[in-house]
Each structure stands twice: as structure tokens, then as C-alpha cells.
Amino acid sequence: MRHGKSGRKLNRTSSHRLAMFRNMVTSLLDHERIYTTDAKAKELRRWADWMITLGKRGDLHARRQAQEVIRDKRVVHKLFTDLAQRYQARSGGYTRTVKVGFRAGDSAPVSLIELMTGETAKKKKKKRKVRKAAEVEAPEPKVSEAEVPEEVQEEVAPEEAAEKKKRKKRKPAKKAKADVPVVEEPVEPEVVEAEAAKAAEEDVAPQKKEKKRKKAKKTETPAAEESLEAEVAAAETSEAEQQETKEEKPSKKRKSKKKAKASEEPQEETDKK
């Protein structure tokens, strides 16, 4: 009977199986992902978790135990420095397997085994919102004065007096002007007559001013007409004088020409002689 014998034999001897898993763990920690069959990937998880826990311990004894399995010093250094810091906050579950398909030669199921990232996905706890129920104030029962004892009435009396004093101290709010009603005072008839007379005088004043302006214009018009007539007459006389001067100028020129011809004729006669 096979009691207390865990693990898969994988149709190999113990020495062959040990050497195979040593190589596989070394390559997994170096490259951080490898492809293998499903059975080998499931068995390799135990070896990878064991090595990473030794790296997280970090003491000398853990290093020597890791060197018995991993024969590459470079990978052991990576295990105790980089990977140990990466999985410091994670407690287990350092690898994951993904089924890829089947191998082409013998149709064996193939899986991808790889190291997990160092970030731990912390589940955010949903905070339940405590809804505050609206406190409904129950109306106080009305108690008649007959039911209230005398002692209670005496206690209430000074409280009411204090509240009244506070109300007196508070100034009343200013009301809007529109809300204040306008009270019309009675007007005496003499005042009304005086105001009506002033208004009539104000209406008559502009009419009187217009009449005065029209009279002034009428008085000014004959003087203006006389001045215009004088200007027109002066202009006509100046034009007539200009025309006379123009007519006199050509007559003078003709006389001068006649004199020149008369002086030339006796000279010609003397020459002929």
C-alpha cells in the first residue's frame, strides 16, 4: 500500500526525477516562465514555492539549503535579493499555471508556468453607508393650566420673563419701503390755490417769451431789407463802372493807332522826294 508517499513519479527514477526538477526550478527562477506538461508544472510549483521561502528567510543556513538544489550561483543571488524583496508582502502562491494546448508530437497537454508579480491585490472593503434616520420630533402634548401644578407654573414664569427680555433687546427687522403704507396728509385749500397759480404762471411765461421774439424779428426786418437794397445798388453801380472802363480802353487804342499812321504818311512823302 502507498501510504505517506506524496508526489508524482512521472515514469522516472528518483535520481532522474531529482535532477530534472533541479534544472526546471533553476530555469524558472532565471527566466521567470517556462513551458512544460501539465503534470510537471503542477509538481514544479512545490519546488518553486520552497525556494522562494528560503530566499525570504535570507540567513546563511537558508542560502546553503538553496545551493543544494540550485547549482547556479547567479540564480541563487537573484533569489535572495530581487525575488525575496518582490514577494516580501506575499505569503504563498508565488506561481501560476495556464493551460496552453497540446504538444504536436505526442498530444501531451502543455501548460505555461510563470512567477507572479510582487504586487498584492488587496481587496477594498466596502464601507457601508449608515443612513441616519430623520429624527421626527413628536409634538408635545398640550397640558391645561388646571392640570399643571402650582410649583411647575412658578418655575415656568421666570423662564418666560427671560425670553420676553431677549425679544425686547432684539431690534425689529427693517421692512422694505414698498411694504410701508404711505399716509396722505390733509392739504389746505389755500395751499392748493397757490400751487395752481404758480403752475399757471409757469405755463404762461414761455408763451410771453415767444411773442417778444416775434416782435423783435418784425422790427428788425425793415432795417435788414434796407441794408440789402443798399448792397444790391452798390453792386450794380460797380458793375456798370467796370463795363465803362472796358469800353474806354479799346477807343484809346484806336486813337493811338490813327496817330501812328498819320505820322508815318509824311515820312513816306519826304522819302519819295
HUHUJO-V112104 format. One record per pair of residues at least 4 apart in sequence whose ideal C-beta (glycine too) atoms are under 6 Angstrom apart, sorted by the first residue. I is the first residue (numbers start at 1). J is the second residue. D is the distance in Angstrom with one decimal. If there is no record, write none. Layout:
BEGIN
[[I/J/D] [I/J/D]]
END
This chain:
BEGIN
[[8/39/5.7] [8/43/5.1] [12/16/4.3] [12/17/4.6] [21/47/5.3] [22/69/5.6] [24/44/5.4] [25/47/4.6] [25/48/6.0] [25/51/6.0] [26/70/5.2] [26/72/5.5] [26/75/5.5] [27/31/5.8] [27/34/5.6] [28/34/5.4] [28/48/5.8] [29/75/5.3] [29/79/5.8] [30/75/5.1] [32/115/4.6] [33/114/3.6] [35/110/5.9] [35/112/5.6] [36/40/4.5] [36/41/5.2] [37/108/5.1] [38/109/4.6] [38/111/4.9] [40/44/6.0] [41/97/4.9] [41/111/4.4] [41/113/4.4] [45/95/5.2] [48/95/5.1] [49/94/5.6] [51/66/6.0] [52/87/5.8] [52/94/4.8] [54/62/4.3] [54/65/5.7] [54/66/4.7] [55/79/4.2] [55/80/4.9] [55/83/5.5] [55/84/4.2] [56/84/5.0] [57/62/4.0] [66/70/5.7] [66/76/5.6] [67/76/5.8] [70/75/5.4] [70/76/5.3] [78/82/5.2] [79/83/5.2] [80/84/5.5] [86/118/3.6] [87/94/5.7] [87/118/5.9] [89/120/5.3] [90/120/5.5] [94/116/5.7] [95/113/5.8] [95/115/5.9] [96/116/5.9] [97/111/4.8] [97/113/5.0] [98/112/4.6] [99/111/5.1] [100/110/4.8] [100/112/5.4] [101/110/5.9] [102/107/4.7] [102/109/5.8] [103/108/4.5] [103/110/5.3] [143/147/5.3] [143/148/5.6] [148/152/5.0] [148/153/5.7] [175/179/4.9] [187/191/5.7] [187/192/5.9] [220/224/5.9]]
END
